[in-house]
Every structure is written in C-alpha cells, then in structure tokens.
Amino acid sequence: MQPSKPFFEDEFGGSYLLVEPGSFILGDQIGSGHPNEQPCVEVTLSEPIFLGARQVTQVQWATRMGSNPSKFQEGWSAGLRPVESITYEEVTQFLEILNSEPSSYLGLNGTWRLPTEAEWEYAAKAGTITRWSFGNKDSELDAHGWHAGNSGATTREVGSKKANQWGFFDMHGLVHEMTSDQWNKDHSEHHRGQTQRTGPNPEYRVAKGGSWFTESDSSRSSSRRKFDIHKGRDGIGIRLVWEPTEMKS
C-alpha cells in the first residue's frame, strides 16, 4: 500500500484508494491463460478513480438494501464477509441507493459505480506483468487469496490476506467481482480505453478475480469469466468505484 496517495474511508471503515491514470497491458502476457484473455492490448486510463481496498461486505449491503441474500452468514464475523448471491440487477439498485445520498470526499463530489474490466485489471496487476501481482508461482497464492485449496469451502472475512502492491485486498480469490463491461469473447476489439465496454449480449457481463471454490488459475490477474445479470451466485460479489465528478461547492 502507498500511504502517500489520497484515500478516504466510508462509514463502515472501508478504504477507497486513488488509482491514478496510466497505461498497462490488458490480457495474459505469460501465455498460460485462456484464449478469452487474448490478444494483449495496451489500454490507457485517462481519469482518476477511487477503488475499494476491499470487497463490499454483507453488513454494508444489508444496511442499504434491508436484506442479505448471502449464502455464508454463519458466525459472529459474517457481516465482514463479502456479500454474494446477488444479481447485477440488485447491484444496480444498490448503486442507485448509494448515489441518492450525499457523496463528498476530499473536497470532491462523486458517484458510485462498478469498475470496468480495464480498471479492475489495472488495479489487480498493480504495475506487474506476472500471472498474479505477487509473481508466477501458485505456491505463493495462499498468502494472498482464498481459493479452493485453502478456503475450507466457504467465504472468509474481507482483507484477511496480503494486499497487492497498490493496497488492494482479495484481488486473487474470495469471490469473483462484477464489472460493468458486457461480455466479449476476447480482447480483439477492445477500444483500448477506460470506459465500459459493450458486447453482443448485454445479458452477460465480465467477472474477475477468482473465488473460494475455484482453482488457482481462475484467480490470475487477467483471468475473466462471464455471468448472467439475472442470476446470483455464491461465488460472485462486488467492489466499488467512487468516481470524482466535480469540486465540492
């Protein structure tokens, strides 16, 4: 984590870290991934965002939505586990509620949304070109993420593994994370920008990051899968972007 960078905290103690503009290579640069991670393309993020250091928790979701659909609610610390079993449509409602409330941080106004695939992968790679942000050896994954080999067939509290170089936790496992990008079969027609990508079927979106029940390969930085916006899964959750829009008046 780079403490010199601007950040802010929400009422639940969640931190949102500045992701500065820059360029990176989207896709699998090692050559061991799925064909849907090809071809590698250079993508430029032109606008700064603040990305959640951790995934949205069950207590954060339930406070706004009045219910908690998550499968894993057992134990005193369940509220600190990631919310899951939510649909993209429900996430849209959650964001509408968040954006109906005053949202000013660091002297700026802004709006809440999901990250795009490019924003998510940029933050997950954190300046690296390796399979994971920590390197190429899956034997080191246990220290950085929850996956099928160490989760005990359940989710765990967010932020309980090591963060990546930019201070983001659980980018390699725990639950897949929804992005706003519509699903495309690969990167061949990527617009090379930061904004949301459209696809041939808006009913399917891109999820990133691996989960508690997937093998290590699914948690690589460039790994991607599609999900149906109408269906909730116990292995898919969310991480929020706060996008500055203007100076606070």
C-alpha positions as CSV (number, residue, x, y, z in Angstrom):
1,M,0.0,0.0,0.0
2,Q,1.2,3.5,-0.8
3,P,0.0,5.7,2.2
4,S,1.2,8.9,0.5
5,K,-1.6,8.5,-2.1
6,P,-5.0,10.1,-1.3
7,F,-7.7,7.9,0.2
8,F,-10.9,8.1,2.2
9,E,-12.9,5.9,4.4
10,D,-16.7,5.3,4.4
11,E,-18.9,4.8,7.4
12,F,-18.2,1.1,7.6
13,G,-14.4,1.6,7.8
14,G,-13.8,0.7,4.2
15,S,-10.9,2.4,2.5
16,Y,-11.0,3.7,-1.1
17,L,-7.6,4.2,-2.7
18,L,-6.7,6.6,-5.5
19,V,-6.0,4.8,-8.8
20,E,-4.1,7.3,-10.9
21,P,-4.3,7.5,-14.7
22,G,-1.9,5.4,-16.7
23,S,-1.4,2.7,-19.3
24,F,-1.0,-1.0,-19.0
25,I,-1.3,-4.2,-20.9
26,L,-4.7,-5.9,-20.6
27,G,-4.7,-9.6,-21.0
28,D,-2.5,-12.6,-20.3
29,Q,1.1,-11.7,-21.0
30,I,2.6,-15.0,-19.9
31,G,0.7,-17.1,-22.4
32,S,-0.7,-19.7,-19.9
33,G,-4.2,-18.3,-19.7
34,H,-7.5,-18.9,-21.6
35,P,-7.9,-17.7,-25.2
36,N,-10.5,-15.2,-24.0
37,E,-7.6,-13.2,-22.4
38,Q,-6.1,-12.6,-25.8
39,P,-4.9,-10.7,-27.6
40,C,-3.0,-8.5,-25.2
41,V,-3.8,-4.8,-25.8
42,E,-2.4,-1.6,-24.4
43,V,-5.2,0.2,-22.5
44,T,-5.0,3.8,-21.2
45,L,-6.9,5.0,-18.1
46,S,-7.3,8.8,-18.6
47,E,-9.3,9.6,-15.5
48,P,-8.5,9.0,-11.8
49,I,-10.8,6.9,-9.7
50,F,-11.0,5.7,-6.1
51,L,-11.4,1.9,-5.8
52,G,-12.4,0.0,-2.7
53,A,-9.4,-1.6,-1.0
54,R,-11.8,-4.5,-0.1
55,Q,-15.0,-6.1,-1.4
56,V,-18.4,-4.9,-0.3
57,T,-19.3,-6.7,2.9
58,Q,-22.6,-8.2,4.0
59,V,-23.2,-5.6,6.6
60,Q,-22.6,-2.8,4.1
61,W,-25.1,-4.3,1.7
62,A,-27.8,-5.1,4.3
63,T,-27.6,-1.7,5.8
64,R,-28.6,-0.2,2.4
65,M,-30.8,-2.9,1.0
66,G,-32.6,-4.1,4.1
67,S,-31.8,-7.8,3.4
68,N,-28.8,-10.1,3.0
69,P,-29.1,-12.8,0.3
70,S,-25.6,-14.2,1.0
71,K,-25.2,-17.9,1.5
72,F,-22.5,-17.7,4.1
73,Q,-24.0,-15.9,7.1
74,E,-22.9,-18.2,9.9
75,G,-20.7,-16.9,12.7
76,W,-20.1,-13.6,14.5
77,S,-17.9,-12.2,11.7
78,A,-20.3,-13.0,8.9
79,G,-21.0,-9.3,8.4
80,L,-17.4,-8.8,7.4
81,R,-17.5,-11.4,4.7
82,P,-18.2,-10.3,1.2
83,V,-21.8,-10.1,0.1
84,E,-22.6,-12.7,-2.6
85,S,-25.6,-14.4,-4.2
86,I,-26.6,-11.0,-5.6
87,T,-27.7,-10.3,-9.1
88,Y,-26.4,-7.5,-11.3
89,E,-29.9,-6.0,-11.3
90,E,-29.8,-5.9,-7.5
91,V,-26.4,-4.2,-7.6
92,T,-27.9,-1.6,-9.9
93,Q,-30.5,-0.9,-7.2
94,F,-27.8,-0.8,-4.5
95,L,-25.8,1.8,-6.5
96,E,-28.9,3.9,-7.0
97,I,-29.4,4.0,-3.2
98,L,-25.8,5.0,-2.7
99,N,-26.0,7.7,-5.3
100,S,-29.2,9.1,-3.8
101,E,-27.2,10.0,-0.7
102,P,-24.7,12.9,-0.4
103,S,-21.3,11.7,-1.6
104,S,-18.5,14.1,-1.0
105,Y,-14.9,13.2,0.0
106,L,-11.6,15.0,-0.1
107,G,-13.4,18.2,-1.2
108,L,-14.9,16.5,-4.2
109,N,-18.3,15.3,-5.3
110,G,-18.6,11.9,-6.9
111,T,-20.7,8.9,-7.9
112,W,-20.6,5.2,-7.0
113,R,-20.4,2.5,-9.7
114,L,-18.8,-0.8,-10.6
115,P,-15.3,-0.8,-12.1
116,T,-14.8,-1.6,-15.8
117,E,-12.7,-4.7,-16.6
118,A,-9.8,-2.4,-17.6
119,E,-9.9,-0.5,-14.3
120,W,-10.2,-3.7,-12.3
121,E,-7.3,-5.5,-14.1
122,Y,-5.1,-2.3,-13.9
123,A,-5.5,-2.2,-10.1
124,A,-5.1,-6.0,-9.8
125,K,-1.9,-6.1,-11.7
126,A,-0.6,-3.0,-9.8
127,G,2.2,-2.5,-12.3
128,T,3.2,-6.1,-12.8
129,I,3.1,-8.4,-15.8
130,T,3.1,-11.7,-14.0
131,R,0.3,-14.2,-13.6
132,W,-0.6,-12.8,-10.2
133,S,0.5,-9.4,-8.7
134,F,2.9,-11.3,-6.4
135,G,4.6,-13.4,-9.2
136,N,4.2,-16.6,-11.2
137,K,4.2,-19.3,-8.5
138,D,0.8,-20.5,-7.4
139,S,2.5,-22.0,-4.3
140,E,2.6,-18.4,-3.0
141,L,-1.2,-17.8,-3.6
142,D,-2.2,-18.9,-0.1
143,A,-0.7,-15.8,1.4
144,H,-2.7,-13.5,-0.9
145,G,-6.1,-15.1,-1.6
146,W,-8.8,-17.6,-0.6
147,H,-9.3,-20.3,-3.2
148,A,-10.5,-23.9,-3.4
149,G,-7.2,-25.1,-1.9
150,N,-7.4,-23.1,1.4
151,S,-10.9,-21.6,1.9
152,G,-12.5,-24.6,3.6
153,A,-15.4,-24.4,1.2
154,T,-16.7,-21.1,2.5
155,T,-16.0,-17.3,2.2
156,R,-13.8,-15.6,4.7
157,E,-13.6,-12.0,6.1
158,V,-12.5,-9.5,3.6
159,G,-9.0,-8.2,3.8
160,S,-7.6,-11.1,5.8
161,K,-4.9,-11.9,3.3
162,K,-2.0,-9.8,2.0
163,A,-2.7,-6.8,-0.2
164,N,-1.1,-6.2,-3.5
165,Q,1.5,-3.5,-4.2
166,W,-1.2,-0.8,-4.5
167,G,-3.0,-1.7,-1.3
168,F,-5.9,-3.8,-2.7
169,F,-7.0,-6.9,-0.9
170,D,-8.6,-10.1,-2.3
171,M,-8.0,-9.4,-6.0
172,H,-6.9,-13.1,-6.2
173,G,-9.8,-15.1,-4.8
174,L,-12.5,-15.0,-2.2
175,V,-15.3,-14.1,-4.6
176,H,-15.3,-13.1,-8.3
177,E,-16.1,-9.5,-8.7
178,M,-18.6,-8.0,-11.1
179,T,-17.5,-5.4,-13.6
180,S,-19.7,-3.2,-15.7
181,D,-18.3,-4.5,-19.0
182,Q,-20.6,-6.5,-21.2
183,W,-19.1,-9.9,-22.2
184,N,-16.9,-10.2,-25.2
185,K,-15.3,-13.5,-26.2
186,D,-11.8,-11.9,-26.2
187,H,-9.9,-8.6,-26.3
188,S,-9.6,-8.4,-30.1
189,E,-12.0,-5.5,-30.5
190,H,-11.2,-3.7,-27.2
191,H,-11.5,0.1,-27.6
192,R,-8.3,0.5,-25.5
193,G,-9.8,2.9,-23.1
194,Q,-11.1,3.1,-19.6
195,T,-14.8,3.2,-20.2
196,Q,-17.4,0.4,-20.1
197,R,-17.2,-2.0,-23.0
198,T,-20.3,-3.1,-24.9
199,G,-20.8,-6.6,-26.2
200,P,-23.1,-8.6,-28.4
201,N,-25.3,-9.7,-25.5
202,P,-25.9,-7.2,-22.6
203,E,-27.4,-10.0,-20.5
204,Y,-23.8,-11.2,-19.8
205,R,-21.1,-9.2,-18.0
206,V,-17.5,-9.8,-17.1
207,A,-16.4,-11.0,-13.6
208,K,-12.8,-11.0,-12.4
209,G,-10.7,-12.4,-9.7
210,G,-11.4,-16.0,-8.8
211,S,-13.4,-17.3,-5.8
212,W,-13.4,-19.5,-2.7
213,F,-14.4,-22.6,-4.8
214,T,-12.2,-22.1,-7.9
215,E,-8.7,-23.3,-8.6
216,S,-5.7,-21.1,-8.5
217,D,-5.7,-20.4,-12.3
218,S,-9.0,-18.6,-12.1
219,S,-7.5,-16.1,-9.7
220,R,-4.8,-14.8,-12.0
221,S,-4.9,-11.0,-12.7
222,S,-6.0,-11.4,-16.3
223,S,-8.5,-14.3,-15.8
224,R,-12.1,-13.5,-16.7
225,R,-15.5,-15.2,-16.9
226,K,-19.0,-14.3,-17.9
227,F,-22.0,-14.1,-15.7
228,D,-25.8,-13.7,-16.2
229,I,-27.1,-10.4,-14.9
230,H,-30.3,-12.1,-13.7
231,K,-28.7,-14.8,-11.6
232,G,-26.9,-14.5,-8.2
233,R,-24.0,-16.9,-7.4
234,D,-22.4,-17.6,-4.1
235,G,-19.0,-17.0,-5.7
236,I,-19.7,-13.5,-7.1
237,G,-19.6,-10.2,-5.3
238,I,-18.7,-6.6,-5.9
239,R,-16.0,-4.0,-5.3
240,L,-17.0,-0.3,-5.6
241,V,-15.5,2.6,-7.6
242,W,-16.1,6.2,-6.4
243,E,-15.6,8.4,-9.4
244,P,-14.9,12.1,-8.7
245,T,-17.2,14.4,-10.8
246,E,-16.6,18.0,-9.6
247,M,-15.2,20.1,-6.8
248,K,-17.5,20.4,-3.8
249,S,-19.4,23.7,-3.8
